Amino acid sequence: MNIDLIRNLAKSAKFQNLYHSVKEINGILLFKNSVDLTWLQQIFLSYLYFYSSLNIEIAVHKLSEKIFDNFIYEDAYMLWKREVGYDNKSKDKKRDIHIAFHNKKMKFKEKEKCPQETSIIS
């Protein structure tokens, strides 16, 4: 079996549009069988998701379309994203919070004194 053929089918605009339609509209089936997917169908679905993720990265300008020039570029980017990309996101969030509050004095309300509780002794 030629996996490159499956990748090219999953990458095509036709199947990417169909994949997004299936996700958004209830009742559209990608395959005739909706359960007990074959091994080939599972591989095809994983590549549909894979290329959908790459297309989203391209749409938000995090990635160039040149990545589609070679399967090695695609795989390398997704491996990098899995191993390094998530760590960078968490570091960025901490830095963003630091920048947002840097050199600003936060005014908090003073603690209100609680009235002393009176105990009733019987």
C-alpha positions as CSV (number, residue, x, y, z in Angstrom):
1,M,0.0,0.0,0.0
2,N,1.3,3.4,-0.9
3,I,0.9,5.8,2.1
4,D,1.8,8.8,-0.1
5,L,-1.5,8.3,-2.0
6,I,-3.5,8.4,1.2
7,R,-1.6,11.6,2.3
8,N,-2.2,13.3,-1.0
9,L,-5.9,12.5,-0.9
10,A,-6.2,13.7,2.7
11,K,-4.3,16.9,1.8
12,S,-6.6,17.7,-1.2
13,A,-9.0,20.6,-1.0
14,K,-11.9,18.3,-1.8
15,F,-11.4,16.0,1.2
16,Q,-10.4,18.8,3.5
17,N,-13.7,20.6,2.8
18,L,-15.6,17.3,3.2
19,Y,-13.8,16.7,6.6
20,H,-14.8,20.2,7.9
21,S,-18.4,19.7,6.7
22,V,-18.6,16.4,8.5
23,K,-17.4,18.0,11.7
24,E,-19.8,20.9,11.5
25,I,-23.0,19.4,10.0
26,N,-24.6,16.5,11.7
27,G,-25.8,13.8,9.3
28,I,-23.1,13.9,6.7
29,L,-21.1,10.7,6.6
30,L,-17.5,10.5,5.4
31,F,-17.7,6.7,4.9
32,K,-20.6,4.4,4.3
33,N,-19.9,2.7,7.6
34,S,-20.0,4.9,10.6
35,V,-18.7,2.3,13.1
36,D,-16.0,-0.4,12.9
37,L,-13.7,1.6,10.7
38,T,-11.1,-0.3,8.8
39,W,-7.4,0.2,9.4
40,L,-7.2,2.2,6.1
41,Q,-10.1,4.4,7.1
42,Q,-8.4,5.2,10.5
43,I,-5.2,6.1,8.8
44,F,-7.1,8.4,6.3
45,L,-8.9,10.1,9.2
46,S,-5.7,10.7,11.1
47,Y,-4.2,12.3,8.0
48,L,-7.3,14.4,7.5
49,Y,-6.9,15.8,11.0
50,F,-3.1,16.2,10.4
51,Y,-3.6,18.3,7.3
52,S,-6.5,20.2,8.8
53,S,-4.2,21.3,11.7
54,L,-1.5,22.4,9.2
55,N,-4.1,24.4,7.2
56,I,-5.2,26.1,10.3
57,E,-1.6,27.1,11.1
58,I,-1.3,28.5,7.6
59,A,-4.6,30.4,7.9
60,V,-3.4,32.2,11.1
61,H,-0.1,32.9,9.5
62,K,2.0,30.8,11.9
63,L,3.2,28.7,9.0
64,S,4.1,29.1,5.3
65,E,2.5,27.1,2.5
66,K,6.0,25.9,1.6
67,I,5.6,23.2,4.2
68,F,3.5,21.3,1.6
69,D,6.6,21.0,-0.7
70,N,7.7,17.8,1.1
71,F,6.3,15.2,3.5
72,I,9.4,15.5,5.6
73,Y,8.7,19.2,6.3
74,E,5.1,18.4,7.3
75,D,6.2,15.6,9.7
76,A,9.1,17.5,11.1
77,Y,6.9,20.5,11.9
78,M,4.2,18.4,13.6
79,L,6.9,16.6,15.7
80,W,8.4,19.9,16.7
81,K,5.0,21.3,17.6
82,R,4.3,18.3,19.8
83,E,7.6,18.3,21.6
84,V,8.6,22.0,21.8
85,G,5.5,24.0,20.8
86,Y,3.5,23.4,23.9
87,D,6.3,24.3,26.2
88,N,6.7,27.7,24.4
89,K,3.0,28.5,24.8
90,S,3.1,28.0,28.6
91,K,6.3,30.2,28.8
92,D,4.6,32.9,26.7
93,K,1.5,33.0,28.9
94,K,3.7,33.6,32.0
95,R,5.6,36.4,30.2
96,D,2.4,38.0,29.0
97,I,1.0,38.2,32.5
98,H,4.3,39.7,33.7
99,I,4.2,42.4,31.0
100,A,0.6,43.2,31.7
101,F,1.2,44.0,35.4
102,H,4.8,45.3,35.2
103,N,5.1,48.9,36.6
104,K,1.5,49.2,37.6
105,K,0.4,49.6,41.1
106,M,-2.5,47.4,42.0
107,K,-4.9,48.9,44.5
108,F,-6.6,46.4,46.6
109,K,-9.4,47.2,49.1
110,E,-8.3,47.2,52.7
111,K,-9.4,44.3,54.7
112,E,-12.6,45.2,56.6
113,K,-12.4,44.3,60.2
114,C,-14.8,41.6,61.0
115,P,-17.1,42.3,64.0
116,Q,-16.1,40.2,67.0
117,E,-18.3,37.3,67.4
118,T,-20.2,37.1,70.6
119,S,-20.6,33.8,72.2
120,I,-23.6,32.9,74.2
121,I,-23.0,30.8,77.1
122,S,-26.0,29.0,78.6
